[in-house]
Amino acid sequence: MTEKDKDTTRSLSRVLERVQDTDAADRFIEDHGEKKFRYFYEYLNYIIAEKELAVSDVIRRSGISRNYVYNILNGNKKRPGRDKILALCIGASMSFSETQKGLEIAGAASLYPRNARDVRIAVAINQGICSVMKVNMMLDELDLDPLDV
């Protein structure tokens, strides 16, 4: 946990100390509770808004066709494949934990620490690489399958 997270948690704990009834508890949860997402597209839209990203940048960096990404963002394509999810997470500059959460929400396999390809993808994410083209070049150099976008 980072120092910023600790400060936020302490601040929220102080606010929570003053919550005394059901209505106040409902407001607290709505304002400060963990967001629940049923589908990956909801989570992706949330991350894009939170990070104030341009959708065009996410599309460009993901390497996925514009129409396909818009079908995901609009909820028309609710269950994209694992590589597409990874590509969008990378394109949206998601952290490792944000990416793992996106995979979980989508019902896709998490990045697995015993799989060489997944380890290399995780390292790229941890290095802040937000271009699938760069990730795929790295995977190719290591004779690993690139992300299928």
Secondary structure, 3 states (H helix, E strand, C coil): CCHHHHHHHHHHHHHHCCCCCHHHHHHHHHHHCCCCCCCHHHHHHHHHHHCCCCHHHHHHHHCCCHHHHHHHHCCCCCCCCHHHHHHHHHHCCCCHHHHHHHHHHHCCCCCCCCCHHHHHHHHHHHCCCCCHHHHHHHHHHCCCCCCCC
